[in-house]
Each structure stands twice: as structure tokens, then as C-alpha cells.
Amino acid sequence: MLPDLESLRCFLVAADKLNFRLAARTVGLSPAAFGERIKRLEEQLDVTLFQRTTRRVQLTAAAERLLPEAKVCLQQAHYCVSRARAVDAPVDFAITIGTRFELGLSWLTPALTDLEAAHRERRIHLSFGDTDELLARLRRDDIDCLITSARVTDAHLDYARLHEERYVFVAAPDLLDAQPLQRPADCRAHTLLELRADFPLFRYFLDMRPAKEEWAFNHVQLLGTIGPVRTRALEGAGVAVLPEYFVRPQIDRGELVGILPRTKLASDWFRLIWRRDSVREGALRQLAEELLSHPLK
């Protein structure tokens, strides 16, 4: 049998006053009615809450354990009442965003403070993974949305366009000093650093070059994600096409330099993608507008 809220309120007052007569007057009950409340609570919980003598009232160990929980319970009860009466108040909700590791760490995580401050009723969670895994989780409704630049064609998904994702073809300056890369034949002396065989970022460079050119590298090293590709490029282990926002600090410091800079690489767009049947569609479109105010970095 669960304790009623009025008995818990009487218990809290008695624990504070340690005087039943004064506690009864505080809550507007007769001493007999107040004592009955405490007795009923003890029977419901099957514990003794107070040690009473003619001189003093003391809390038992059970009362000490109950005290913080009873406070939380009464606070929540008051909150329930205020929320029920707040007709125009926003309803608390959460949104889980799926994201790649690098994008989530460099861009989304720093934006969380501003995003949550803008809507106190909204809690944002991040879930990291690669695009294929996140798409599968979105279709299962395990996450509310995801951010990706991958081109997704699925009639059950909708999206809002965010920031343009520009790409650059880069390498360490020492590597290019030792082995220049100025024409297709030069790439035979170089290693191309890539993500995966089925998702080559080098395509953003090839798409903007004459169709008859052949760029056959000596080796291609697959590294899975853009973080290791940037690390290997900085080490001079090869050349790579990478998102411009991800290597802008290294380019500004001269740790990486552009290859054939007159070739403007193809670009893509980050998109916020969600299920067409999502009950959060309005909130997700609003989130997309807010994300546009946070530059990529």
C-alpha cells in the first residue's frame, strides 16, 4: 500500500519540528488527527519513524532513510500540479541526434549549451556511429534524426539542408617538396589516404577534372574515418581529400597545403534527416534552423 501525500507532508513537518503539538498546529490539524496521520504512515510502511518520550522526539534510522525521498516525492507532486495548471507552458521532450564522431565532437558538442539554453524544455542527446549504422537506427526509430552529408534516397525519410560541406585536396608540405603532385602521372609516386573503398572522398576531386585523366596512385590506404586520414596526412604518409572545415586549422598553420588549388572540388551538404512519420517533425525543423547559426568547425 503506497503512502498518501498528506501523511508524507505531516512526516516532513514532524521531522523538522521534532514536536508533534507544534507540527500539528503548523499543518492545521488537531494533535490527535496529526498523530493518526503519522501512525497510518508507519503502518503503511511497516516501520517505526519516531522515538517519542515525554521529553523529546527523535527520528529512527528508517525515518532518516525516508526523509530525503519524502522531500523529493512532495517536490514532484507540487511540480505535477504546476505543470498540469500551466496551460501554455511547453512540454518537456528529448531529441537524440545521430552523428559521425568527428562532426559530433568538433561541431555538435560545442553547440549543445546554446541549443539547450534556447529551449529549456528540450533535452538533446548525441549518438555516435557511421552513416550506415545510424540510418539503420533511424529507420528502427532508435534515434530521432541524424546529420550526414551522404546522399540518402528513401521515400520514408525527410530532411532539411544545413551547411555546405566543401572539400580540399591536401598533403604535408614536406611530402610535396620531395614528390610534387602537379599532373596525373605524378600520383604514381604517392599514396592516397581514403575512408573506404565504397566511399572514396577522392571522387570530389575527380568529378571536377577532365574525364580522360587517369589518376592511378601507387597505393591506397583505407582508414575508415576522417580523423585517421588527417593524422596520416600530417605525418606525410600520403595525400588526401578531406572536408575543408576539418583541416582548416592545419591549413592556416601551414601544416597542410592544397594540391592543384585551381581545381575547385565538388561539394556536398550536411542534412538533418528524420522519418516522415516522426511526431517531432516541427521540433526537428526548428532544430535545423538553429543549427544553421552554428558555423562548421
N, C-alpha and C positions, 0 to 999 in steps of 0.2 A: 504494500500500500504506500503510495507516494505521499510525502508531507505536503500540506497545503501552504500557500504563500503567507497567509496571515500568521500561522504558527511559526514559520521561519522568521517573520518580521519581529514577533514577540521575543523569540530566542535571541536575535541580534541586539535588541534593546536591553534584555536582561543581561546579556554578556557584557554590554557596555556599562550599564549602571551597577551591576552586581548588588542590586537592591530591588526585590520584587515589588514592593509597595510603590517605590519611585518609578520603576519601569511600567507598572500598570497605569499609573497616572499619566505617563508620557504617551502611551498609546490609546488612552481614553477608555480603559476597561476597569472594572472593579478588581480588587486583589483576588477574589475568588475566581472570576472569569479568566483573569490572566494566568493564575495557577493552573486552571483547567487546560488552557492552551499549551502550556509547557508540558503538562502530563500527557496530553494527547500526542504531542510530537515525540516524546520519549517512547510511548507505546508504539507509534508508527515505525520508529527507527529501531526499537528493541534495545535501547541503550539508556544509561543514566547520564544526564547532561550537567546537572548541578549537584554539588555537595552543599547542603544547607544546614546551618545550625542557628541557634538563637542570636548569634553574634555576627555571622558572616555568610556570604555565598561565594562558592568557588567553582570554577569550571573544571569538569573532569577531562580526562585525556580524549574521550570521544567528542566532547564539546570543542576542544582545541582543534581537532581534526575537521569538525563540521564548520567552524567559524568562517574560514576563507571561502569555502564552497557556497555557504549560505549567502555571503555577500555577493558573490558572482551571480548566483541564482536570482536574487532580488534585483540586481542591476539589469540583468537580461529581461526580467519581467517588466521593469519600467521602460526599457528600450522597446519591447514589443508593443507596449501601449502607445508610445510616442510615434513609432513607425506606422502603426495602424491609423492613427489620427492625422498623420501628415499626408494629406490627400495629394498634394502637388509635389511631394519630395521624390527625388529619383530613387529607383530601386537598385540595391547593390547587385553587382554581377561581375563575372570574371571572363577574360578573353585569353586564350592560350594561342600564342603565335609560334609557328614552326619556322626555323631559320637555320641557314648554314652556320657553322661555327665561327668563321672569320667575320661574316657580316653581323652576326649576333653580338659578338664581343666588341667589335670596333664601332658599330653604329647604334644598334638597338639598345644594348645595355646602358650606354651613357644617356640615352633619350628617356629612360624609364621614369626618372624623377619628374621631368617636365610633363610627361604623358599622364602620370598618376595625379599630379597636382592639378591638372586641368579638369579632371573628373574624379572627385574623391570617392564616388560610388563605384568606380571601375577599378578592378584589380587586373594587372597584366602579368601573365606568366610566359616564360620562354621555354621552348622545347627544341633542342638541337639535333641535327641529323643531316643526311644528304637529301637531295631533292626527291629522288625516287621513294625513299623511305617515308619522307614527310607527306608526299602525295598520297601514298597508301594509307597513312594515318588520317589524313583529311577525309578521304573517301569513307573511312570507317567511322568518322565523326569523333575520333580521339582528340583532335585539335580543332580549333575554330577556324584557323586560317593559316596561310604560310606566305612567306616572302621569298620570291625567286625570280631570276631573270630567264629561267628555262621557258621555252615556248610550250605551253600546255594547250592542247585542243581536246576539250571534254565538254560535252553539252550539259553536264551536270554541275559544272563549275562556273563561277563568275569571278570577275577581277576588277581592280582599279589600278591604273598605272601610277607608279611612283616616280623615282628618279631614273634618269638615263644612266646606263652603265657603259661608260666608254672604256676602250681597251688601248694598251700600248705594247709595242714590241720592244723589249729591253734586254740589256745584258750588263755585266760589270765592265767598267771602262778598261781595266787591265786586260780582260779577255779580248775585247775588240781591238785594243792596241796590238796584241800579239797575233790575232787572227781576224782581220777585218771581215765584215759581212756587208757587202755592198751590192751583190748580184746573186742570182740563184746558184751559180756554180760554187760560190764561197761557202754555202751551207754544208758542203761535204766535209768540211773541217770542224763542224760544230755538232754539239748535242742539243736536241730540242727537249726542253723540260715541259711535260704535259700533265694534265689531270688524269684522264682515262682515254683509252683507245676509242670509245664510243662518244666521247665528249671533248674533242680537241679544241682548245682555245685558239690554236694557230689558224683555224678557219676564218677568224675575224680579220686576219691579215690576208690570207689567200683570196678571200672574197673581193678584195679591193685591188688585186693585181691582175695583169693580163692573163687570160685563160690558158695560154700556151706555155706559160712559165712552169718549170718543174723545180720544186724545192725539195730535194732529196737529202735529208740530213744523215750524217754518219751514224748517229744513234738517236733513239727517242727513249727518254726515261719517264715512266709513268709514276706520279707521286700522289695521286688520289684527291688532293685538295690544294687550294692556292697557297696556304701557309708554307708547306714544304717547298713548293715551286719557288716562292720568293726567297726562301733561305738558300736554296741551291744556286739560284741566280746571283745572289750577293756573294756567294763563295767563288763565283767564276766557273761553276760546273757546267754551264750551258746557257742557252738563250731561251726566252720565254715570252709569250703573250699573256699579260695579266690585266686585271681591272685597274684602271688609272687611279681610282681613289685609294686602292690598296697599296700602291707603291709610290704615291705622290711624295711622302716624306723622304724616301730614299732617293728619288729623282732630284728633289730640291737640294739635298745634301751632296749630290754628285756620286752617290754610291751605285746608282744605276743610270744608264744613259739610253736614249732612244735609238733604235736601229731604223734606218731609212725613214727619217721623221717626215719626209714629204708625203709618204703614203698614209693617208688618214684611214685608220682602221674602221671597220664596221662596228656599230654599237648595238646595244640591246636596251631593254628597260626592266627595271625591277617592278614587280607587280605584287599587290596584295591579293591573294586568291582565296576564295571561300566557296562552300557548297551553295548552290542556288536555293536550296530549301532551308538555309540557315535562318533561325529565328533572330539572329544577331545582325542581319544584313544592314540595318540602319546604323547600328553602332560600328560596324566594320567599315562602312563608307566614311563615317566621321573620323575613325582612326586613320584611314588612308589620307584624308585631308591634313590631319595633324602631322603625320609622318613626312609630308612634303615640306614642312617647315624646318625639318632637321636635315641639314646637308650631309651627304655621304662623307664618311671619313674612316 
